[in-house]
């Protein structure tokens, strides 16, 4: 029960942390980050010159320790991938045996109304994954999966492609995972 709650909390943190940021209200709300290349007058750093280490520019503020389950479960989130032009996300949590896979990987769809939760479907337990193709109703994953060879007792790792596809919406949504070439 505690593991389920921790995974649920980690899922909520992953989904909340990777939501698309709000658009700024006006141009003055946008503060540009300094660029790596200074286009203004003055001496330029050569690529071989190390930048000076950062120095404090004001008083330090203490960070608040969080040991509630919601915050600590978020430490298990390892990877989040917003699917371009799709209203879905893939993400993984560290869990299980890290020597044999351990990335519990999910596809999630946002709620249709504010009083609902994300719809989350587990698509696998991988050692590593990345999105290599995506389109309406699908994402293709390149994954590495390990297993113990029953004959030798040694771990064996293989690369696979999987098609994660979905149809329907809300309660009628169906998600499938299909091996691919």
N, C-alpha and C positions, 0 to 999 in steps of 0.2 A: 504494500500500500504506500509506504514512504517512497519507494523507488518510482512508482507510478506518479505520485504527486511531484517528485523532483523532475521527472521527465516532462510532465505537463507544464511545470513552471519554466523549465528551460525552453520549451517550445514557445511559450508566450513571450519570453524575453527575445528569442530569436526573431519571431515575427514582428514584434514591436520595434526592435532595433533596426530592422531592415525595411521598415515602411518608407515609402517615398517621402522625402522632406517637402514641407509646404513651400510653395512659391513665395518669394518675398513680396511684400505689399507694394513697395515702390523702390526705385533704383537706389535711394539713399539707405535702404535696409541692407544692401549688399556691401560687405567689406571684403575687398579682394585680398587674396593671399599674396605674399611677395613671390615674384617669379624667381626661377633659378638664374635667369640672365638679366642683368641690370641694363636697361636700354638707355639710362640717363648718362649725363656727363660724369667724368671722374674715372679713377683707375678701375680696371676690370680685373677680376680674379681669373687666373689661368686655370684650366681644368686640373692641373697638377698641384695647385695650391690648396691646402686644407683650410676650411673655414674655421674661424675661432670658435671654441666651445661656447655654448649658450651661458649667459650670465644672468643672475636674478635681476629683475627690473621692477620689483615691488615686494611687499611682504608676502611670506608664504601663508597659505590658508590650509588648515588641517582638513584632510579628507575624512568623511564619516564612515566608520566601519559598518558594514552591512552583514549581518549573519542570519537574516530571515531567509526562509526557504526559497522565495522568489528570486532574490539576488544571488544566492550561492548556486542555485541550479543553473543559472545563466552561464556560469563558468564552464559548463559542459558543452556549450555551443561552439562548434569548430569551424563551420563554413556556412555561408548563406549565398545563394545565387538567385537574384531577381531575374525571372524569365522575361526577356525583352518583348515588348508589345503583347505580353500575356498577363493576365491578372492572376499570377501564381508565383510561388517561390519554392525553391528546393533548399533544404538545409539539413545539417547533420549535428548530432550530439555525440560526444565521446561517451562510450558505455560498453559494457560487456568486457570481453577479453581483448586488450589492445594488441596482444601478440597474434591473435587470429581475428582480423577485421576490427570491429569496435566502433565504426562510424555508423550509428543508427541514422538512416537517411530517410527523409520525408519530403512529400510534396504537399503544399498548403495553399488553400484558397481563402481569400478574405471573406468576412461575413457579409451577408446581404443587407443587414441592418445593424445598427449600433448595439442592440441588445443580444446579438448572437455572437458565437465564438468562431474562430477560424476553423475551417474543415481541414483536418490533417490526416494524411494517409502515409503509412510506412511503406517505402518502396524497396528497402533492403538494408543489409548490414555489410558494409564494405570496408576495405582497408584504405581505399582512396577512390575519389570520383571527380569527374568534371563533365560539364555539359558540352557536347560536341556538335549538337544540332538541335534546333527548336523550330516549332511552327505551331499553327493553330491546333490546340488539343493534344500536343505531344512535346516531349523533350527526349533527346537521345543522350544517354550517359555512357561514357567510357569509364569502366570501373576495374579495380583490382580486388580480387576476392581470394582469401586464403582458406585452406581447409587442412585438416590433418590426414595424411595418407595412411589408411588403415594397415597397409602392408609394412611400412617402415616406421610409422609413428612420427614422421617428420612433417613439418608444414610444407604445403605446396601452394604456390601462388599462381593465379592465372588472370589474364586480362580478358574482359568481356565487354560487349556492347549490349545495352538494354534500352528498349523503347518504353518510356513511361507515357501512357496515353490516358486521356480522360474524355468522357462524354457526359452530357447533361449538366444540370446545375442544381445547387442546393441539395435537398435530400435525395434527388434523383441522379446525382453525380455518380459515375462509376469510374474507377481508376484501375488500370491494368499495367502489369510489367511483363514485357515480352522479350525473350532473347533475340538479338539481331546479329546480322553479318556485317 
